[in-house]
Amino acid sequence: MEEEARRIITQAVSAPARLGDLFVERFRDAGGVEIEVKNHPAHEPVDL
């Protein structure tokens, strides 16, 4: 029972997995792909 409590507490306080890390873990063996990332200028702040 103590081991289960330790596992639950460790899981509760651990940082959640980031989406990018999940993709890397899932598709690591697929070899990857090349993605073209377009460079967009920053937006001007909204004046309210």
mmCIF entry with sequence, helices, sheets and N, C-alpha, C, O atoms, coordinates in Angstrom:
data_MODEL
# 
_entry.id   MODEL 
# 
_entity.id                         1 
_entity.type                       polymer 
_entity.pdbx_number_of_molecules   1 
# 
_entity_poly.entity_id                      1 
_entity_poly.type                           'polypeptide(L)' 
_entity_poly.nstd_linkage                   no 
_entity_poly.nstd_monomer                   no 
_entity_poly.pdbx_seq_one_letter_code       MEEEARRIITQAVSAPARLGDLFVERFRDAGGVEIEVKNHPAHEPVDL 
_entity_poly.pdbx_seq_one_letter_code_can   MEEEARRIITQAVSAPARLGDLFVERFRDAGGVEIEVKNHPAHEPVDL 
_entity_poly.pdbx_strand_id                 A 
# 
loop_
_entity_poly_seq.entity_id 
_entity_poly_seq.num 
_entity_poly_seq.mon_id 
_entity_poly_seq.hetero 
1 1  MET n 
1 2  GLU n 
1 3  GLU n 
1 4  GLU n 
1 5  ALA n 
1 6  ARG n 
1 7  ARG n 
1 8  ILE n 
1 9  ILE n 
1 10 THR n 
1 11 GLN n 
1 12 ALA n 
1 13 VAL n 
1 14 SER n 
1 15 ALA n 
1 16 PRO n 
1 17 ALA n 
1 18 ARG n 
1 19 LEU n 
1 20 GLY n 
1 21 ASP n 
1 22 LEU n 
1 23 PHE n 
1 24 VAL n 
1 25 GLU n 
1 26 ARG n 
1 27 PHE n 
1 28 ARG n 
1 29 ASP n 
1 30 ALA n 
1 31 GLY n 
1 32 GLY n 
1 33 VAL n 
1 34 GLU n 
1 35 ILE n 
1 36 GLU n 
1 37 VAL n 
1 38 LYS n 
1 39 ASN n 
1 40 HIS n 
1 41 PRO n 
1 42 ALA n 
1 43 HIS n 
1 44 GLU n 
1 45 PRO n 
1 46 VAL n 
1 47 ASP n 
1 48 LEU n 
# 
_struct_asym.id          A 
_struct_asym.entity_id   1 
# 
loop_
_struct_conf.conf_type_id 
_struct_conf.id 
_struct_conf.pdbx_PDB_helix_id 
_struct_conf.beg_label_comp_id 
_struct_conf.beg_label_asym_id 
_struct_conf.beg_label_seq_id 
_struct_conf.pdbx_beg_PDB_ins_code 
_struct_conf.end_label_comp_id 
_struct_conf.end_label_asym_id 
_struct_conf.end_label_seq_id 
_struct_conf.pdbx_end_PDB_ins_code 
_struct_conf.beg_auth_comp_id 
_struct_conf.beg_auth_asym_id 
_struct_conf.beg_auth_seq_id 
_struct_conf.end_auth_comp_id 
_struct_conf.end_auth_asym_id 
_struct_conf.end_auth_seq_id 
_struct_conf.pdbx_PDB_helix_class 
_struct_conf.details 
_struct_conf.pdbx_PDB_helix_length 
HELX_P HELX_P1 AA1 GLU A 2  ? VAL A 13 ? GLU A 2  VAL A 13 1 ? 12 
HELX_P HELX_P2 AA2 LEU A 19 ? PHE A 27 ? LEU A 19 PHE A 27 1 ? 9  
HELX_P HELX_P3 AA3 ARG A 28 ? ALA A 30 ? ARG A 28 ALA A 30 5 ? 3  
# 
_struct_conf_type.id          HELX_P 
_struct_conf_type.criteria    ? 
_struct_conf_type.reference   ? 
# 
loop_
_atom_site.group_PDB 
_atom_site.id 
_atom_site.type_symbol 
_atom_site.label_atom_id 
_atom_site.label_alt_id 
_atom_site.label_comp_id 
_atom_site.label_asym_id 
_atom_site.label_entity_id 
_atom_site.label_seq_id 
_atom_site.pdbx_PDB_ins_code 
_atom_site.Cartn_x 
_atom_site.Cartn_y 
_atom_site.Cartn_z 
_atom_site.occupancy 
_atom_site.B_iso_or_equiv 
_atom_site.pdbx_formal_charge 
_atom_site.auth_seq_id 
_atom_site.auth_comp_id 
_atom_site.auth_asym_id 
_atom_site.auth_atom_id 
_atom_site.pdbx_PDB_model_num 
ATOM 1   N N  . MET A 1 1  ? 0.826  -1.191 0.000   1.00 0.00 ? 1  MET A N  1 
ATOM 2   C CA . MET A 1 1  ? 0.000  0.000  0.000   1.00 0.00 ? 1  MET A CA 1 
ATOM 3   C C  . MET A 1 1  ? 0.872  1.258  0.000   1.00 0.00 ? 1  MET A C  1 
ATOM 4   O O  . MET A 1 1  ? 0.541  2.254  -0.644  1.00 0.00 ? 1  MET A O  1 
ATOM 5   N N  . GLU A 1 2  ? 1.981  1.200  0.726   1.00 0.00 ? 2  GLU A N  1 
ATOM 6   C CA . GLU A 1 2  ? 2.877  2.354  0.767   1.00 0.00 ? 2  GLU A CA 1 
ATOM 7   C C  . GLU A 1 2  ? 3.455  2.655  -0.608  1.00 0.00 ? 2  GLU A C  1 
ATOM 8   O O  . GLU A 1 2  ? 3.567  3.818  -0.994  1.00 0.00 ? 2  GLU A O  1 
ATOM 9   N N  . GLU A 1 3  ? 3.819  1.620  -1.345  1.00 0.00 ? 3  GLU A N  1 
ATOM 10  C CA . GLU A 1 3  ? 4.370  1.804  -2.690  1.00 0.00 ? 3  GLU A CA 1 
ATOM 11  C C  . GLU A 1 3  ? 3.336  2.437  -3.610  1.00 0.00 ? 3  GLU A C  1 
ATOM 12  O O  . GLU A 1 3  ? 3.682  3.302  -4.414  1.00 0.00 ? 3  GLU A O  1 
ATOM 13  N N  . GLU A 1 4  ? 2.098  2.033  -3.512  1.00 0.00 ? 4  GLU A N  1 
ATOM 14  C CA . GLU A 1 4  ? 1.042  2.612  -4.334  1.00 0.00 ? 4  GLU A CA 1 
ATOM 15  C C  . GLU A 1 4  ? 0.841  4.085  -3.991  1.00 0.00 ? 4  GLU A C  1 
ATOM 16  O O  . GLU A 1 4  ? 0.655  4.915  -4.881  1.00 0.00 ? 4  GLU A O  1 
ATOM 17  N N  . ALA A 1 5  ? 0.879  4.406  -2.698  1.00 0.00 ? 5  ALA A N  1 
ATOM 18  C CA . ALA A 1 5  ? 0.739  5.801  -2.278  1.00 0.00 ? 5  ALA A CA 1 
ATOM 19  C C  . ALA A 1 5  ? 1.892  6.636  -2.819  1.00 0.00 ? 5  ALA A C  1 
ATOM 20  O O  . ALA A 1 5  ? 1.674  7.760  -3.273  1.00 0.00 ? 5  ALA A O  1 
ATOM 21  N N  . ARG A 1 6  ? 3.105  6.115  -2.781  1.00 0.00 ? 6  ARG A N  1 
ATOM 22  C CA . ARG A 1 6  ? 4.268  6.829  -3.321  1.00 0.00 ? 6  ARG A CA 1 
ATOM 23  C C  . ARG A 1 6  ? 4.106  7.070  -4.824  1.00 0.00 ? 6  ARG A C  1 
ATOM 24  O O  . ARG A 1 6  ? 4.420  8.151  -5.322  1.00 0.00 ? 6  ARG A O  1 
ATOM 25  N N  . ARG A 1 7  ? 3.614  6.055  -5.542  1.00 0.00 ? 7  ARG A N  1 
ATOM 26  C CA . ARG A 1 7  ? 3.425  6.186  -6.984  1.00 0.00 ? 7  ARG A CA 1 
ATOM 27  C C  . ARG A 1 7  ? 2.382  7.248  -7.300  1.00 0.00 ? 7  ARG A C  1 
ATOM 28  O O  . ARG A 1 7  ? 2.570  8.054  -8.212  1.00 0.00 ? 7  ARG A O  1 
ATOM 29  N N  . ILE A 1 8  ? 1.287  7.254  -6.555  1.00 0.00 ? 8  ILE A N  1 
ATOM 30  C CA . ILE A 1 8  ? 0.219  8.226  -6.781  1.00 0.00 ? 8  ILE A CA 1 
ATOM 31  C C  . ILE A 1 8  ? 0.712  9.634  -6.493  1.00 0.00 ? 8  ILE A C  1 
ATOM 32  O O  . ILE A 1 8  ? 0.437  10.555 -7.263  1.00 0.00 ? 8  ILE A O  1 
ATOM 33  N N  . ILE A 1 9  ? 1.435  9.815  -5.396  1.00 0.00 ? 9  ILE A N  1 
ATOM 34  C CA . ILE A 1 9  ? 1.951  11.142 -5.035  1.00 0.00 ? 9  ILE A CA 1 
ATOM 35  C C  . ILE A 1 9  ? 2.973  11.613 -6.062  1.00 0.00 ? 9  ILE A C  1 
ATOM 36  O O  . ILE A 1 9  ? 2.958  12.777 -6.462  1.00 0.00 ? 9  ILE A O  1 
ATOM 37  N N  . THR A 1 10 ? 3.856  10.721 -6.488  1.00 0.00 ? 10 THR A N  1 
ATOM 38  C CA . THR A 1 10 ? 4.867  11.087 -7.492  1.00 0.00 ? 10 THR A CA 1 
ATOM 39  C C  . THR A 1 10 ? 4.204  11.512 -8.790  1.00 0.00 ? 10 THR A C  1 
ATOM 40  O O  . THR A 1 10 ? 4.615  12.495 -9.406  1.00 0.00 ? 10 THR A O  1 
ATOM 41  N N  . GLN A 1 11 ? 3.192  10.787 -9.203  1.00 0.00 ? 11 GLN A N  1 
ATOM 42  C CA . GLN A 1 11 ? 2.479  11.133 -10.440 1.00 0.00 ? 11 GLN A CA 1 
ATOM 43  C C  . GLN A 1 11 ? 1.745  12.464 -10.294 1.00 0.00 ? 11 GLN A C  1 
ATOM 44  O O  . GLN A 1 11 ? 1.680  13.246 -11.243 1.00 0.00 ? 11 GLN A O  1 
ATOM 45  N N  . ALA A 1 12 ? 1.197  12.721 -9.118  1.00 0.00 ? 12 ALA A N  1 
ATOM 46  C CA . ALA A 1 12 ? 0.424  13.947 -8.897  1.00 0.00 ? 12 ALA A CA 1 
ATOM 47  C C  . ALA A 1 12 ? 1.302  15.197 -8.916  1.00 0.00 ? 12 ALA A C  1 
ATOM 48  O O  . ALA A 1 12 ? 0.850  16.257 -9.350  1.00 0.00 ? 12 ALA A O  1 
ATOM 49  N N  . VAL A 1 13 ? 2.542  15.093 -8.456  1.00 0.00 ? 13 VAL A N  1 
ATOM 50  C CA . VAL A 1 13 ? 3.393  16.280 -8.381  1.00 0.00 ? 13 VAL A CA 1 
ATOM 51  C C  . VAL A 1 13 ? 4.361  16.398 -9.558  1.00 0.00 ? 13 VAL A C  1 
ATOM 52  O O  . VAL A 1 13 ? 5.101  17.377 -9.646  1.00 0.00 ? 13 VAL A O  1 
ATOM 53  N N  . SER A 1 14 ? 4.368  15.425 -10.455 1.00 0.00 ? 14 SER A N  1 
ATOM 54  C CA . SER A 1 14 ? 5.249  15.480 -11.620 1.00 0.00 ? 14 SER A CA 1 
ATOM 55  C C  . SER A 1 14 ? 4.689  16.456 -12.648 1.00 0.00 ? 14 SER A C  1 
ATOM 56  O O  . SER A 1 14 ? 3.477  16.639 -12.755 1.00 0.00 ? 14 SER A O  1 
ATOM 57  N N  . ALA A 1 15 ? 5.583  17.072 -13.396 1.00 0.00 ? 15 ALA A N  1 
ATOM 58  C CA . ALA A 1 15 ? 5.163  17.989 -14.454 1.00 0.00 ? 15 ALA A CA 1 
ATOM 59  C C  . ALA A 1 15 ? 4.438  17.202 -15.541 1.00 0.00 ? 15 ALA A C  1 
ATOM 60  O O  . ALA A 1 15 ? 4.850  16.090 -15.872 1.00 0.00 ? 15 ALA A O  1 
ATOM 61  N N  . PRO A 1 16 ? 3.370  17.757 -16.100 1.00 0.00 ? 16 PRO A N  1 
ATOM 62  C CA . PRO A 1 16 ? 2.670  17.050 -17.166 1.00 0.00 ? 16 PRO A CA 1 
ATOM 63  C C  . PRO A 1 16 ? 3.544  16.971 -18.417 1.00 0.00 ? 16 PRO A C  1 
ATOM 64  O O  . PRO A 1 16 ? 4.401  17.826 -18.642 1.00 0.00 ? 16 PRO A O  1 
ATOM 65  N N  . ALA A 1 17 ? 3.321  15.957 -19.211 1.00 0.00 ? 17 ALA A N  1 
ATOM 66  C CA . ALA A 1 17 ? 4.078  15.803 -20.448 1.00 0.00 ? 17 ALA A CA 1 
ATOM 67  C C  . ALA A 1 17 ? 3.699  16.919 -21.416 1.00 0.00 ? 17 ALA A C  1 
ATOM 68  O O  . ALA A 1 17 ? 2.530  17.285 -21.543 1.00 0.00 ? 17 ALA A O  1 
ATOM 69  N N  . ARG A 1 18 ? 4.701  17.444 -22.086 1.00 0.00 ? 18 ARG A N  1 
ATOM 70  C CA . ARG A 1 18 ? 4.428  18.481 -23.080 1.00 0.00 ? 18 ARG A CA 1 
ATOM 71  C C  . ARG A 1 18 ? 4.053  17.815 -24.389 1.00 0.00 ? 18 ARG A C  1 
ATOM 72  O O  . ARG A 1 18 ? 4.501  16.707 -24.683 1.00 0.00 ? 18 ARG A O  1 
ATOM 73  N N  . LEU A 1 19 ? 3.231  18.492 -25.170 1.00 0.00 ? 19 LEU A N  1 
ATOM 74  C CA . LEU A 1 19 ? 2.731  17.941 -26.420 1.00 0.00 ? 19 LEU A CA 1 
ATOM 75  C C  . LEU A 1 19 ? 3.873  17.546 -27.359 1.00 0.00 ? 19 LEU A C  1 
ATOM 76  O O  . LEU A 1 19 ? 3.835  16.479 -27.971 1.00 0.00 ? 19 LEU A O  1 
ATOM 77  N N  . GLY A 1 20 ? 4.878  18.398 -27.468 1.00 0.00 ? 20 GLY A N  1 
ATOM 78  C CA . GLY A 1 20 ? 6.013  18.094 -28.343 1.00 0.00 ? 20 GLY A CA 1 
ATOM 79  C C  . GLY A 1 20 ? 6.749  16.839 -27.906 1.00 0.00 ? 20 GLY A C  1 
ATOM 80  O O  . GLY A 1 20 ? 7.169  16.038 -28.741 1.00 0.00 ? 20 GLY A O  1 
ATOM 81  N N  . ASP A 1 21 ? 6.906  16.665 -26.600 1.00 0.00 ? 21 ASP A N  1 
ATOM 82  C CA . ASP A 1 21 ? 7.572  15.472 -26.080 1.00 0.00 ? 21 ASP A CA 1 
ATOM 83  C C  . ASP A 1 21 ? 6.763  14.213 -26.393 1.00 0.00 ? 21 ASP A C  1 
ATOM 84  O O  . ASP A 1 21 ? 7.331  13.166 -26.702 1.00 0.00 ? 21 ASP A O  1 
ATOM 85  N N  . LEU A 1 22 ? 5.440  14.321 -26.314 1.00 0.00 ? 22 LEU A N  1 
ATOM 86  C CA . LEU A 1 22 ? 4.588  13.173 -26.640 1.00 0.00 ? 22 LEU A CA 1 
ATOM 87  C C  . LEU A 1 22 ? 4.728  12.785 -28.109 1.00 0.00 ? 22 LEU A C  1 
ATOM 88  O O  . LEU A 1 22 ? 4.759  11.599 -28.437 1.00 0.00 ? 22 LEU A O  1 
ATOM 89  N N  . PHE A 1 23 ? 4.812  13.787 -29.003 1.00 0.00 ? 23 PHE A N  1 
ATOM 90  C CA . PHE A 1 23 ? 4.983  13.500 -30.427 1.00 0.00 ? 23 PHE A CA 1 
ATOM 91  C C  . PHE A 1 23 ? 6.333  12.837 -30.681 1.00 0.00 ? 23 PHE A C  1 
ATOM 92  O O  . PHE A 1 23 ? 6.421  11.882 -31.453 1.00 0.00 ? 23 PHE A O  1 
ATOM 93  N N  . VAL A 1 24 ? 7.373  13.335 -30.043 1.00 0.00 ? 24 VAL A N  1 
ATOM 94  C CA . VAL A 1 24 ? 8.700  12.747 -30.229 1.00 0.00 ? 24 VAL A CA 1 
ATOM 95  C C  . VAL A 1 24 ? 8.696  11.299 -29.763 1.00 0.00 ? 24 VAL A C  1 
ATOM 96  O O  . VAL A 1 24 ? 9.216  10.418 -30.448 1.00 0.00 ? 24 VAL A O  1 
ATOM 97  N N  . GLU A 1 25 ? 8.111  11.058 -28.605 1.00 0.00 ? 25 GLU A N  1 
ATOM 98  C CA . GLU A 1 25 ? 8.057  9.700  -28.075 1.00 0.00 ? 25 GLU A CA 1 
ATOM 99  C C  . GLU A 1 25 ? 7.276  8.774  -29.011 1.00 0.00 ? 25 GLU A C  1 
ATOM 100 O O  . GLU A 1 25 ? 7.692  7.642  -29.259 1.00 0.00 ? 25 GLU A O  1 
ATOM 101 N N  . ARG A 1 26 ? 6.162  9.252  -29.520 1.00 0.00 ? 26 ARG A N  1 
ATOM 102 C CA . ARG A 1 26 ? 5.285  8.419  -30.352 1.00 0.00 ? 26 ARG A CA 1 
ATOM 103 C C  . ARG A 1 26 ? 5.882  8.153  -31.734 1.00 0.00 ? 26 ARG A C  1 
ATOM 104 O O  . ARG A 1 26 ? 5.780  7.036  -32.240 1.00 0.00 ? 26 ARG A O  1 
ATOM 105 N N  . PHE A 1 27 ? 6.503  9.160  -32.351 1.00 0.00 ? 27 PHE A N  1 
ATOM 106 C CA . PHE A 1 27 ? 6.935  9.052  -33.741 1.00 0.00 ? 27 PHE A CA 1 
ATOM 107 C C  . PHE A 1 27 ? 8.449  8.959  -33.907 1.00 0.00 ? 27 PHE A C  1 
ATOM 108 O O  . PHE A 1 27 ? 8.945  9.115  -35.022 1.00 0.00 ? 27 PHE A O  1 
ATOM 109 N N  . ARG A 1 28 ? 9.184  8.716  -32.854 1.00 0.00 ? 28 ARG A N  1 
ATOM 110 C CA . ARG A 1 28 ? 10.647 8.648  -32.898 1.00 0.00 ? 28 ARG A CA 1 
ATOM 111 C C  . ARG A 1 28 ? 11.133 7.657  -33.956 1.00 0.00 ? 28 ARG A C  1 
ATOM 112 O O  . ARG A 1 28 ? 12.047 7.966  -34.720 1.00 0.00 ? 28 ARG A O  1 
ATOM 113 N N  . ASP A 1 29 ? 10.538 6.487  -34.005 1.00 0.00 ? 29 ASP A N  1 
ATOM 114 C CA . ASP A 1 29 ? 11.002 5.440  -34.919 1.00 0.00 ? 29 ASP A CA 1 
ATOM 115 C C  . ASP A 1 29 ? 10.562 5.647  -36.359 1.00 0.00 ? 29 ASP A C  1 
ATOM 116 O O  . ASP A 1 29 ? 11.020 4.931  -37.249 1.00 0.00 ? 29 ASP A O  1 
ATOM 117 N N  . ALA A 1 30 ? 9.685  6.609  -36.608 1.00 0.00 ? 30 ALA A N  1 
ATOM 118 C CA . ALA A 1 30 ? 9.188  6.859  -37.964 1.00 0.00 ? 30 ALA A CA 1 
ATOM 119 C C  . ALA A 1 30 ? 10.221 7.585  -38.821 1.00 0.00 ? 30 ALA A C  1 
ATOM 120 O O  . ALA A 1 30 ? 10.072 7.639  -40.042 1.00 0.00 ? 30 ALA A O  1 
ATOM 121 N N  . GLY A 1 31 ? 11.257 8.138  -38.214 1.00 0.00 ? 31 GLY A N  1 
ATOM 122 C CA . GLY A 1 31 ? 12.303 8.793  -38.984 1.00 0.00 ? 31 GLY A CA 1 
ATOM 123 C C  . GLY A 1 31 ? 12.131 10.287 -39.129 1.00 0.00 ? 31 GLY A C  1 
ATOM 124 O O  . GLY A 1 31 ? 13.052 10.969 -39.578 1.00 0.00 ? 31 GLY A O  1 
ATOM 125 N N  . GLY A 1 32 ? 10.988 10.809 -38.766 1.00 0.00 ? 32 GLY A N  1 
ATOM 126 C CA . GLY A 1 32 ? 10.783 12.249 -38.800 1.00 0.00 ? 32 GLY A CA 1 
ATOM 127 C C  . GLY A 1 32 ? 10.445 12.769 -40.186 1.00 0.00 ? 32 GLY A C  1 
ATOM 128 O O  . GLY A 1 32 ? 10.485 12.031 -41.170 1.00 0.00 ? 32 GLY A O  1 
ATOM 129 N N  . VAL A 1 33 ? 10.116 14.035 -40.244 1.00 0.00 ? 33 VAL A N  1 
ATOM 130 C CA . VAL A 1 33 ? 9.800  14.718 -41.490 1.00 0.00 ? 33 VAL A CA 1 
ATOM 131 C C  . VAL A 1 33 ? 10.391 16.115 -41.439 1.00 0.00 ? 33 VAL A C  1 
ATOM 132 O O  . VAL A 1 33 ? 10.694 16.631 -40.363 1.00 0.00 ? 33 VAL A O  1 
ATOM 133 N N  . GLU A 1 34 ? 10.551 16.716 -42.589 1.00 0.00 ? 34 GLU A N  1 
ATOM 134 C CA . GLU A 1 34 ? 11.015 18.095 -42.663 1.00 0.00 ? 34 GLU A CA 1 
ATOM 135 C C  . GLU A 1 34 ? 9.799  19.004 -42.783 1.00 0.00 ? 34 GLU A C  1 
ATOM 136 O O  . GLU A 1 34 ? 8.948  18.795 -43.647 1.00 0.00 ? 34 GLU A O  1 
ATOM 137 N N  . ILE A 1 35 ? 9.717  19.987 -41.940 1.00 0.00 ? 35 ILE A N  1 
ATOM 138 C CA . ILE A 1 35 ? 8.599  20.920 -41.954 1.00 0.00 ? 35 ILE A CA 1 
ATOM 139 C C  . ILE A 1 35 ? 9.127  22.315 -42.213 1.00 0.00 ? 35 ILE A C  1 
ATOM 140 O O  . ILE A 1 35 ? 10.049 22.778 -41.542 1.00 0.00 ? 35 ILE A O  1 
ATOM 141 N N  . GLU A 1 36 ? 8.531  22.989 -43.200 1.00 0.00 ? 36 GLU A N  1 
ATOM 142 C CA . GLU A 1 36 ? 8.915  24.362 -43.497 1.00 0.00 ? 36 GLU A CA 1 
ATOM 143 C C  . GLU A 1 36 ? 8.135  25.294 -42.574 1.00 0.00 ? 36 GLU A C  1 
ATOM 144 O O  . GLU A 1 36 ? 6.904  25.295 -42.576 1.00 0.00 ? 36 GLU A O  1 
ATOM 145 N N  . VAL A 1 37 ? 8.848  26.075 -41.799 1.00 0.00 ? 37 VAL A N  1 
ATOM 146 C CA . VAL A 1 37 ? 8.211  27.011 -40.881 1.00 0.00 ? 37 VAL A CA 1 
ATOM 147 C C  . VAL A 1 37 ? 8.364  28.410 -41.455 1.00 0.00 ? 37 VAL A C  1 
ATOM 148 O O  . VAL A 1 37 ? 9.479  28.900 -41.639 1.00 0.00 ? 37 VAL A O  1 
ATOM 149 N N  . LYS A 1 38 ? 7.240  29.045 -41.735 1.00 0.00 ? 38 LYS A N  1 
ATOM 150 C CA . LYS A 1 38 ? 7.271  30.385 -42.305 1.00 0.00 ? 38 LYS A CA 1 
ATOM 151 C C  . LYS A 1 38 ? 7.514  31.404 -41.202 1.00 0.00 ? 38 LYS A C  1 
ATOM 152 O O  . LYS A 1 38 ? 6.980  31.285 -40.100 1.00 0.00 ? 38 LYS A O  1 
ATOM 153 N N  . ASN A 1 39 ? 8.322  32.401 -41.512 1.00 0.00 ? 39 ASN A N  1 
ATOM 154 C CA . ASN A 1 39 ? 8.632  33.453 -40.566 1.00 0.00 ? 39 ASN A CA 1 
ATOM 155 C C  . ASN A 1 39 ? 7.634  34.593 -40.757 1.00 0.00 ? 39 ASN A C  1 
ATOM 156 O O  . ASN A 1 39 ? 7.650  35.267 -41.788 1.00 0.00 ? 39 ASN A O  1 
ATOM 157 N N  . HIS A 1 40 ? 6.775  34.810 -39.777 1.00 0.00 ? 40 HIS A N  1 
ATOM 158 C CA . HIS A 1 40 ? 5.766  35.861 -39.846 1.00 0.00 ? 40 HIS A CA 1 
ATOM 159 C C  . HIS A 1 40 ? 6.173  37.009 -38.927 1.00 0.00 ? 40 HIS A C  1 
ATOM 160 O O  . HIS A 1 40 ? 6.713  36.777 -37.846 1.00 0.00 ? 40 HIS A O  1 
ATOM 161 N N  . PRO A 1 41 ? 5.916  38.242 -39.352 1.00 0.00 ? 41 PRO A N  1 
ATOM 162 C CA . PRO A 1 41 ? 6.232  39.372 -38.464 1.00 0.00 ? 41 PRO A CA 1 
ATOM 163 C C  . PRO A 1 41 ? 5.310  39.350 -37.243 1.00 0.00 ? 41 PRO A C  1 
ATOM 164 O O  . PRO A 1 41 ? 4.197  38.826 -37.293 1.00 0.00 ? 41 PRO A O  1 
ATOM 165 N N  . ALA A 1 42 ? 5.798  39.925 -36.158 1.00 0.00 ? 42 ALA A N  1 
ATOM 166 C CA . ALA A 1 42 ? 5.009  39.973 -34.928 1.00 0.00 ? 42 ALA A CA 1 
ATOM 167 C C  . ALA A 1 42 ? 3.810  40.894 -35.119 1.00 0.00 ? 42 ALA A C  1 
ATOM 168 O O  . ALA A 1 42 ? 3.878  41.869 -35.867 1.00 0.00 ? 42 ALA A O  1 
ATOM 169 N N  . HIS A 1 43 ? 2.719  40.578 -34.442 1.00 0.00 ? 43 HIS A N  1 
ATOM 170 C CA . HIS A 1 43 ? 1.518  41.415 -34.500 1.00 0.00 ? 43 HIS A CA 1 
ATOM 171 C C  . HIS A 1 43 ? 1.698  42.630 -33.608 1.00 0.00 ? 43 HIS A C  1 
ATOM 172 O O  . HIS A 1 43 ? 2.390  42.580 -32.592 1.00 0.00 ? 43 HIS A O  1 
ATOM 173 N N  . GLU A 1 44 ? 1.070  43.705 -34.003 1.00 0.00 ? 44 GLU A N  1 
ATOM 174 C CA . GLU A 1 44 ? 1.073  44.910 -33.173 1.00 0.00 ? 44 GLU A CA 1 
ATOM 175 C C  . GLU A 1 44 ? 0.118  44.700 -31.997 1.00 0.00 ? 44 GLU A C  1 
ATOM 176 O O  . GLU A 1 44 ? -0.924 44.065 -32.156 1.00 0.00 ? 44 GLU A O  1 
ATOM 177 N N  . PRO A 1 45 ? 0.459  45.222 -30.830 1.00 0.00 ? 45 PRO A N  1 
ATOM 178 C CA . PRO A 1 45 ? -0.439 45.087 -29.684 1.00 0.00 ? 45 PRO A CA 1 
ATOM 179 C C  . PRO A 1 45 ? -1.778 45.774 -29.950 1.00 0.00 ? 45 PRO A C  1 
ATOM 180 O O  . PRO A 1 45 ? -1.840 46.773 -30.667 1.00 0.00 ? 45 PRO A O  1 
ATOM 181 N N  . VAL A 1 46 ? -2.826 45.241 -29.377 1.00 0.00 ? 46 VAL A N  1 
ATOM 182 C CA . VAL A 1 46 ? -4.153 45.807 -29.542 1.00 0.00 ? 46 VAL A CA 1 
ATOM 183 C C  . VAL A 1 46 ? -4.307 46.982 -28.561 1.00 0.00 ? 46 VAL A C  1 
ATOM 184 O O  . VAL A 1 46 ? -4.026 46.851 -27.370 1.00 0.00 ? 46 VAL A O  1 
ATOM 185 N N  . ASP A 1 47 ? -4.747 48.101 -29.074 1.00 0.00 ? 47 ASP A N  1 
ATOM 186 C CA . ASP A 1 47 ? -4.972 49.271 -28.215 1.00 0.00 ? 47 ASP A CA 1 
ATOM 187 C C  . ASP A 1 47 ? -6.446 49.330 -27.853 1.00 0.00 ? 47 ASP A C  1 
ATOM 188 O O  . ASP A 1 47 ? -7.297 49.621 -28.694 1.00 0.00 ? 47 ASP A O  1 
ATOM 189 N N  . LEU A 1 48 ? -6.733 49.050 -26.590 1.00 0.00 ? 48 LEU A N  1 
ATOM 190 C CA . LEU A 1 48 ? -8.110 49.077 -26.145 1.00 0.00 ? 48 LEU A CA 1 
ATOM 191 C C  . LEU A 1 48 ? -8.395 50.401 -25.489 1.00 0.00 ? 48 LEU A C  1 
ATOM 192 O O  . LEU A 1 48 ? -9.515 50.637 -25.036 1.00 0.00 ? 48 LEU A O  1 
# 
